[in-house]
Amino acid sequence: MDDSSALLPALLIAAGAGAGAWLLRRSWQRKDQKHGLVLGGWLLIAASLIWPAWVLGAARGVFVALALISTASLIVVASNYTVRQAKARAARESLAPEPSDRATTRWRETLRWLLAGPIGMIAAMGVGIAYAALVPGEQQTRLVVGGMIVPVAWGACMAWTLADNRILRATAVLVGVAIVSFTAAIVKGFA
Amino acid sequence: MTPAPASKPRKPKDLMSRIPAGFVRAVLRGHSSLGLAFAALIYLICLSGSIAVFAHEFQRWESAAAPQVTAVTPDAVQTAFEGAIARGGPGVEHVYITLPSADFPRLLLYVDAAEDRQYLADAKGQIVEGSAFAWTEFITRLHINLHLPQMWGGFLVGLIGVALLSSLISGILAHPRIFRDAFHLRLGGSKRLQEADLHNRLGVWALPFHILISLTGAFLGLTTIIVGVLGMAMFNGDVNKVYALFIPAPPVDDPRAAPVLDLRPMFAKLPQDGGRIEYVFTEHPTEMGGAALFNVKHPDRLAGTDSYAFRRDATIYNEKQAATNNLGEDILAASGTLHFGWFGGGIVKIVYFALGLGLTYLAASGVNIWLARRRDKGRPAPSWERAWAATVWGQPAGIAAAAVAALVADAIVPTIATWLAVSLVFLAATIRLPAERLSRIGSVATGALILIAAATHLALRGGIGAADGMAWIVNAALIAGGLFLILWARRRSVAAAKPAPVAAAA
């Protein structure tokens, strides 16, 4: 037996999520924070996320809805675009924040990328493996969740080390995390 | 004494607005560095991934003339299995059988022997012509391992997934107004501001999809190295102990020669509980130690595949019902399906394709913003602008050219060579052509090559009388896409030729 068709539920999800996004946009546009519009908008989006679980399968329905809610909301945003006229004011006067212009040296940049790359990876693996070793639960669940922690922790390390001006602090923290987590995991072992 | 004027109560700041400006600028610097370092690879992996969502449809397109098979009997599978082994040559180690489904109405057999081959069979199990899937193999392998050796390519793609995940984290932290401005989409005016609006709106509204894709992609890509480190740290270097927790133990090895494994009694022993047999993996099918693993998929479940492992004598030595999965087994089983969007039929694939192209654009627009910022500040980087235009348009053009090569040559090596050659031609063109012209030429070239791919398909792979209607849908989509790109380039040329309006001083 094949999966049940997602076509009709998808149209209903898109309609519900689109209506929800439209209500949120109405509230945003009025600038007076009408709570009814905000509440109604989020309720419609939440309902569009949840009800497909009963029709399309518990996990399957939610993930079908997740993809469609993003798409429907983007369609609402895209269909309400405005056209901006070019101004003579130099764009260099833009109010948007600018990246920091920190002074750096070659060895600091090298260390920064080492922290974001291999050292961050080792620290993230230590955290993931320590989770698998130390947290109670089914072996497979601990291993998979530990494995999922690795890219998240590594990504967070990258974001942090490439931003932080105090690079020695980042070095100390990552090396410390790697040593502590691997040691704890090896001492405890996997059971 | 006059009373102090009643001050208007200040509206409390939202959480994001409380982020200090210095922190925002530092994170923005990191976001910018990371994006620039990995932009080209993120772009290529997202573009190829968006196309790879339709891998089954492309396989049907490539084998349009092959018979459509909606159901098969165990006898037909056995006939096809024996036929594929007979044609597979010496040293058959494994045969992987994909049974027909609504998504992929073919009986496909992959023979892992001295030289790997794949075959299609009809509903009676007779091996038929038309099993060349060079294009599908090209696009899926480009996405999964960039055509590098499996381990290194997989690791690199996993690393890119991590970089993407990191960019999502820093992107949110670096833009305190990203949620407050969630409905602002202002086109026209300054290129930098337009690109920033598109970048931020796509980034925020499709954030759940972006997190899902980058997390599952990174996890799948890094699995080998994570398991390796885990094995070293906790299993005395034996990674097989880690895998043994998730997959059935291999059969006892017995290399004595034997007749081809008989799958029919195994089919008869599978429970009739509403599941659909998806795959049959056979191991050493011409040895006494031969075994077969049947995967039976249950409807409406992301991780709903039961597995039954049989010995040669059709006795079950391992069985695992998806209903008894724990959370970890469910997550693992669902990761690939969720990553590729293969769980909700055509509508979810179309949505994944659109959101995937959005993610691809996110990578491209990040660099566009950086280039526009430099230009606005009076420090343009024309050589980087050219290189980026060559990357952004060289890849789709190269992929489209690879489709033509795959249809003509029926082999993976010329397909990869064509993609590489077109990519290099675009990079070489940066010596002579400015970025804007490269973009227009790239758009026209991609459109034209897509149209040529559709024409080549009609000429060589079934033509008007293709047995599979999917071929018509794919060709129609290709023609529409090709024409769109050509007309879009033409529109950009006309717009560029118009004199710029004189801006009024404020």
Boltz contact constraints between the chains, C-beta under 6 A:
constraints:
  - contact:
      token1: [A, 1]
      token2: [B, 274]
      max_distance: 6.0
  - contact:
      token1: [A, 1]
      token2: [B, 276]
      max_distance: 6.0
  - contact:
      token1: [A, 1]
      token2: [B, 299]
      max_distance: 6.0
  - contact:
      token1: [A, 2]
      token2: [B, 102]
      max_distance: 6.0
  - contact:
      token1: [A, 3]
      token2: [B, 299]
      max_distance: 6.0
  - contact:
      token1: [A, 3]
      token2: [B, 300]
      max_distance: 6.0
  - contact:
      token1: [A, 4]
      token2: [B, 300]
      max_distance: 6.0
  - contact:
      token1: [A, 6]
      token2: [B, 344]
      max_distance: 6.0
  - contact:
      token1: [A, 6]
      token2: [B, 345]
      max_distance: 6.0
  - contact:
      token1: [A, 6]
      token2: [B, 347]
      max_distance: 6.0
  - contact:
      token1: [A, 7]
      token2: [B, 347]
      max_distance: 6.0
  - contact:
      token1: [A, 10]
      token2: [B, 347]
      max_distance: 6.0
  - contact:
      token1: [A, 25]
      token2: [B, 183]
      max_distance: 6.0
  - contact:
      token1: [A, 28]
      token2: [B, 183]
      max_distance: 6.0
  - contact:
      token1: [A, 57]
      token2: [B, 300]
      max_distance: 6.0
  - contact:
      token1: [A, 57]
      token2: [B, 301]
      max_distance: 6.0
  - contact:
      token1: [A, 59]
      token2: [B, 302]
      max_distance: 6.0
  - contact:
      token1: [A, 60]
      token2: [B, 300]
      max_distance: 6.0
  - contact:
      token1: [A, 60]
      token2: [B, 302]
      max_distance: 6.0
  - contact:
      token1: [A, 60]
      token2: [B, 343]
      max_distance: 6.0
  - contact:
      token1: [A, 64]
      token2: [B, 344]
      max_distance: 6.0
  - contact:
      token1: [A, 64]
      token2: [B, 348]
      max_distance: 6.0
  - contact:
      token1: [A, 66]
      token2: [B, 208]
      max_distance: 6.0
  - contact:
      token1: [A, 67]
      token2: [B, 209]
      max_distance: 6.0
  - contact:
      token1: [A, 67]
      token2: [B, 351]
      max_distance: 6.0
  - contact:
      token1: [A, 70]
      token2: [B, 205]
      max_distance: 6.0
  - contact:
      token1: [A, 70]
      token2: [B, 206]
      max_distance: 6.0
  - contact:
      token1: [A, 70]
      token2: [B, 209]
      max_distance: 6.0
  - contact:
      token1: [A, 71]
      token2: [B, 351]
      max_distance: 6.0
  - contact:
      token1: [A, 73]
      token2: [B, 205]
      max_distance: 6.0
  - contact:
      token1: [A, 74]
      token2: [B, 205]
      max_distance: 6.0
  - contact:
      token1: [A, 77]
      token2: [B, 183]
      max_distance: 6.0
  - contact:
      token1: [A, 77]
      token2: [B, 185]
      max_distance: 6.0
  - contact:
      token1: [A, 77]
      token2: [B, 201]
      max_distance: 6.0
  - contact:
      token1: [A, 81]
      token2: [B, 185]
      max_distance: 6.0
  - contact:
      token1: [A, 81]
      token2: [B, 187]
      max_distance: 6.0
  - contact:
      token1: [A, 82]
      token2: [B, 186]
      max_distance: 6.0
  - contact:
      token1: [A, 83]
      token2: [B, 187]
      max_distance: 6.0
  - contact:
      token1: [A, 83]
      token2: [B, 188]
      max_distance: 6.0
  - contact:
      token1: [A, 84]
      token2: [B, 186]
      max_distance: 6.0
  - contact:
      token1: [A, 84]
      token2: [B, 188]
      max_distance: 6.0
  - contact:
      token1: [A, 84]
      token2: [B, 189]
      max_distance: 6.0
  - contact:
      token1: [A, 85]
      token2: [B, 189]
      max_distance: 6.0
  - contact:
      token1: [A, 86]
      token2: [B, 189]
      max_distance: 6.0
  - contact:
      token1: [A, 86]
      token2: [B, 503]
      max_distance: 6.0
  - contact:
      token1: [A, 88]
      token2: [B, 503]
      max_distance: 6.0
  - contact:
      token1: [A, 88]
      token2: [B, 505]
      max_distance: 6.0
  - contact:
      token1: [A, 88]
      token2: [B, 506]
      max_distance: 6.0
  - contact:
      token1: [A, 89]
      token2: [B, 506]
      max_distance: 6.0
  - contact:
      token1: [A, 91]
      token2: [B, 190]
      max_distance: 6.0
  - contact:
      token1: [A, 91]
      token2: [B, 192]
      max_distance: 6.0
  - contact:
      token1: [A, 91]
      token2: [B, 376]
      max_distance: 6.0
  - contact:
      token1: [A, 92]
      token2: [B, 376]
      max_distance: 6.0
  - contact:
      token1: [A, 92]
      token2: [B, 377]
      max_distance: 6.0
  - contact:
      token1: [A, 97]
      token2: [B, 24]
      max_distance: 6.0
  - contact:
      token1: [A, 97]
      token2: [B, 25]
      max_distance: 6.0
  - contact:
      token1: [A, 97]
      token2: [B, 28]
      max_distance: 6.0
  - contact:
      token1: [A, 99]
      token2: [B, 28]
      max_distance: 6.0
  - contact:
      token1: [A, 99]
      token2: [B, 29]
      max_distance: 6.0
  - contact:
      token1: [A, 99]
      token2: [B, 32]
      max_distance: 6.0
  - contact:
      token1: [A, 100]
      token2: [B, 25]
      max_distance: 6.0
  - contact:
      token1: [A, 100]
      token2: [B, 26]
      max_distance: 6.0
  - contact:
      token1: [A, 100]
      token2: [B, 29]
      max_distance: 6.0
  - contact:
      token1: [A, 125]
      token2: [B, 229]
      max_distance: 6.0
  - contact:
      token1: [A, 129]
      token2: [B, 230]
      max_distance: 6.0
  - contact:
      token1: [A, 129]
      token2: [B, 233]
      max_distance: 6.0
  - contact:
      token1: [A, 138]
      token2: [B, 326]
      max_distance: 6.0
  - contact:
      token1: [A, 139]
      token2: [B, 245]
      max_distance: 6.0
  - contact:
      token1: [A, 140]
      token2: [B, 245]
      max_distance: 6.0
  - contact:
      token1: [A, 140]
      token2: [B, 326]
      max_distance: 6.0
  - contact:
      token1: [A, 140]
      token2: [B, 328]
      max_distance: 6.0
  - contact:
      token1: [A, 140]
      token2: [B, 329]
      max_distance: 6.0
  - contact:
      token1: [A, 141]
      token2: [B, 326]
      max_distance: 6.0
  - contact:
      token1: [A, 141]
      token2: [B, 327]
      max_distance: 6.0
  - contact:
      token1: [A, 141]
      token2: [B, 328]
      max_distance: 6.0
  - contact:
      token1: [A, 144]
      token2: [B, 328]
      max_distance: 6.0
  - contact:
      token1: [A, 144]
      token2: [B, 331]
      max_distance: 6.0
  - contact:
      token1: [A, 144]
      token2: [B, 332]
      max_distance: 6.0
  - contact:
      token1: [A, 147]
      token2: [B, 226]
      max_distance: 6.0
  - contact:
      token1: [A, 148]
      token2: [B, 219]
      max_distance: 6.0
  - contact:
      token1: [A, 150]
      token2: [B, 226]
      max_distance: 6.0
  - contact:
      token1: [A, 151]
      token2: [B, 162]
      max_distance: 6.0
  - contact:
      token1: [A, 151]
      token2: [B, 165]
      max_distance: 6.0
  - contact:
      token1: [A, 151]
      token2: [B, 218]
      max_distance: 6.0
  - contact:
      token1: [A, 151]
      token2: [B, 219]
      max_distance: 6.0
  - contact:
      token1: [A, 154]
      token2: [B, 162]
      max_distance: 6.0
  - contact:
      token1: [A, 155]
      token2: [B, 162]
      max_distance: 6.0
  - contact:
      token1: [A, 155]
      token2: [B, 165]
      max_distance: 6.0
  - contact:
      token1: [A, 155]
      token2: [B, 166]
      max_distance: 6.0
  - contact:
      token1: [A, 155]
      token2: [B, 169]
      max_distance: 6.0
  - contact:
      token1: [A, 158]
      token2: [B, 166]
      max_distance: 6.0
  - contact:
      token1: [A, 159]
      token2: [B, 166]
      max_distance: 6.0
  - contact:
      token1: [A, 159]
      token2: [B, 169]
      max_distance: 6.0
  - contact:
      token1: [A, 159]
      token2: [B, 170]
      max_distance: 6.0
  - contact:
      token1: [A, 162]
      token2: [B, 30]
      max_distance: 6.0
  - contact:
      token1: [A, 162]
      token2: [B, 33]
      max_distance: 6.0
  - contact:
      token1: [A, 162]
      token2: [B, 34]
      max_distance: 6.0
  - contact:
      token1: [A, 163]
      token2: [B, 26]
      max_distance: 6.0
  - contact:
      token1: [A, 163]
      token2: [B, 27]
      max_distance: 6.0
  - contact:
      token1: [A, 163]
      token2: [B, 30]
      max_distance: 6.0
  - contact:
      token1: [A, 186]
      token2: [B, 233]
      max_distance: 6.0
  - contact:
      token1: [A, 190]
      token2: [B, 234]
      max_distance: 6.0
